[in-house]
Amino acid sequence: MRSISERTKLYVQEARPRMAEELGITPKELAGMHRRIEVTPRRPGPGRLGR
């Protein structure tokens, strides 16, 4: 099973050419854009720091 981070990276990797096309820019120009992912804090579960 892949982590959420791994799944997100795979999704973005596959979606990048489509996103660039929709924006009318090249994939190289898209690669220069900064990514900002907002995350919400969550309570540590079993096996994490809050054990």
Distance bins in CASP14 RR format, pairs under 12 A and 6 or more apart:
PFRMAT RR
TARGET T0000
AUTHOR 0000-0000-0000
RMODE 2
METHOD distances of the structure
MODEL  1
1 7 0 0 0 0 1 0 0 0 0 0 0
2 8 0 0 0 0 1 0 0 0 0 0 0
2 9 0 0 0 0 1 0 0 0 0 0 0
2 10 1 0 0 1 0 0 0 0 0 0 0
2 11 0 0 0 0 0 1 0 0 0 0 0
3 9 0 0 0 0 1 0 0 0 0 0 0
3 10 0 0 0 0 0 1 0 0 0 0 0
4 10 0 0 0 0 0 1 0 0 0 0 0
4 11 0 0 0 0 0 1 0 0 0 0 0
4 37 0 0 0 0 0 1 0 0 0 0 0
4 39 0 0 0 0 1 0 0 0 0 0 0
4 42 0 0 0 0 0 1 0 0 0 0 0
5 11 0 0 0 0 0 1 0 0 0 0 0
5 12 0 0 0 0 0 1 0 0 0 0 0
5 37 0 0 0 0 1 0 0 0 0 0 0
5 39 0 0 0 0 0 1 0 0 0 0 0
6 12 0 0 0 0 0 1 0 0 0 0 0
6 13 0 0 0 0 0 1 0 0 0 0 0
7 13 0 0 0 0 0 1 0 0 0 0 0
7 14 0 0 0 0 0 1 0 0 0 0 0
8 14 0 0 0 0 0 1 0 0 0 0 0
8 15 0 0 0 0 0 1 0 0 0 0 0
8 35 0 0 0 0 0 1 0 0 0 0 0
8 37 1 0 0 1 0 0 0 0 0 0 0
8 39 0 0 0 0 0 1 0 0 0 0 0
9 15 0 0 0 0 0 1 0 0 0 0 0
9 16 0 0 0 0 0 1 0 0 0 0 0
9 35 0 0 0 0 0 1 0 0 0 0 0
9 37 0 0 0 0 0 1 0 0 0 0 0
10 16 0 0 0 0 0 1 0 0 0 0 0
11 18 0 0 0 0 0 1 0 0 0 0 0
11 19 0 0 0 0 0 1 0 0 0 0 0
11 37 0 0 0 0 0 1 0 0 0 0 0
12 18 0 0 0 0 0 1 0 0 0 0 0
12 19 0 0 0 0 1 0 0 0 0 0 0
12 20 0 0 0 0 0 1 0 0 0 0 0
12 27 0 0 0 0 0 1 0 0 0 0 0
12 30 0 0 0 0 0 1 0 0 0 0 0
12 31 0 0 0 0 0 1 0 0 0 0 0
12 33 0 0 0 0 0 1 0 0 0 0 0
12 35 1 0 0 1 0 0 0 0 0 0 0
12 37 0 0 0 0 1 0 0 0 0 0 0
13 19 0 0 0 0 0 1 0 0 0 0 0
13 27 0 0 0 0 0 1 0 0 0 0 0
13 30 0 0 0 0 0 1 0 0 0 0 0
13 31 0 0 0 0 0 1 0 0 0 0 0
13 35 0 0 0 0 0 1 0 0 0 0 0
15 21 0 0 0 0 0 1 0 0 0 0 0
15 22 0 0 0 0 1 0 0 0 0 0 0
15 23 0 0 0 0 0 1 0 0 0 0 0
15 27 0 0 0 0 0 1 0 0 0 0 0
15 30 0 0 0 0 0 1 0 0 0 0 0
16 22 0 0 0 0 0 1 0 0 0 0 0
16 23 0 0 0 0 0 1 0 0 0 0 0
16 25 0 0 0 0 0 1 0 0 0 0 0
16 26 0 0 0 0 0 1 0 0 0 0 0
16 27 1 0 1 0 0 0 0 0 0 0 0
16 28 0 0 0 0 0 1 0 0 0 0 0
16 29 0 0 0 0 0 1 0 0 0 0 0
16 30 1 0 0 1 0 0 0 0 0 0 0
16 31 1 0 0 1 0 0 0 0 0 0 0
16 32 0 0 0 0 0 1 0 0 0 0 0
16 33 0 0 0 0 0 1 0 0 0 0 0
16 35 0 0 0 0 0 1 0 0 0 0 0
17 23 0 0 0 0 0 1 0 0 0 0 0
17 24 0 0 0 0 0 1 0 0 0 0 0
17 25 0 0 0 0 0 1 0 0 0 0 0
17 26 0 0 0 0 1 0 0 0 0 0 0
17 27 1 0 1 0 0 0 0 0 0 0 0
17 28 0 0 0 0 0 1 0 0 0 0 0
17 30 0 0 0 0 1 0 0 0 0 0 0
17 31 0 0 0 0 0 1 0 0 0 0 0
18 24 0 0 0 0 0 1 0 0 0 0 0
18 27 0 0 0 0 1 0 0 0 0 0 0
18 30 0 0 0 0 0 1 0 0 0 0 0
19 25 0 0 0 0 1 0 0 0 0 0 0
19 26 0 0 0 0 0 1 0 0 0 0 0
19 27 0 0 0 0 1 0 0 0 0 0 0
19 29 0 0 0 0 0 1 0 0 0 0 0
19 30 1 0 0 1 0 0 0 0 0 0 0
19 31 0 0 0 0 0 1 0 0 0 0 0
19 33 0 0 0 0 1 0 0 0 0 0 0
19 35 0 0 0 0 0 1 0 0 0 0 0
20 26 1 0 0 1 0 0 0 0 0 0 0
20 27 1 0 1 0 0 0 0 0 0 0 0
20 28 0 0 0 0 1 0 0 0 0 0 0
20 29 1 0 0 1 0 0 0 0 0 0 0
20 30 1 0 1 0 0 0 0 0 0 0 0
20 31 0 0 0 0 1 0 0 0 0 0 0
20 32 0 0 0 0 0 1 0 0 0 0 0
20 33 0 0 0 0 1 0 0 0 0 0 0
21 27 0 0 0 0 1 0 0 0 0 0 0
21 29 0 0 0 0 0 1 0 0 0 0 0
21 30 0 0 0 0 1 0 0 0 0 0 0
22 30 0 0 0 0 0 1 0 0 0 0 0
23 29 0 0 0 0 1 0 0 0 0 0 0
23 30 1 0 0 1 0 0 0 0 0 0 0
23 33 0 0 0 0 1 0 0 0 0 0 0
24 30 0 0 0 0 1 0 0 0 0 0 0
25 31 0 0 0 0 1 0 0 0 0 0 0
25 32 0 0 0 0 1 0 0 0 0 0 0
25 33 0 0 0 0 1 0 0 0 0 0 0
26 32 0 0 0 0 0 1 0 0 0 0 0
26 33 0 0 0 0 0 1 0 0 0 0 0
27 33 0 0 0 0 0 1 0 0 0 0 0
42 48 0 0 0 0 1 0 0 0 0 0 0
42 49 0 0 0 0 0 1 0 0 0 0 0
42 50 0 0 0 0 0 1 0 0 0 0 0
43 49 0 0 0 0 0 1 0 0 0 0 0
43 50 0 0 0 0 1 0 0 0 0 0 0
43 51 0 0 0 0 0 1 0 0 0 0 0
44 50 1 1 0 0 0 0 0 0 0 0 0
44 51 1 0 0 1 0 0 0 0 0 0 0
45 51 1 0 0 1 0 0 0 0 0 0 0
END
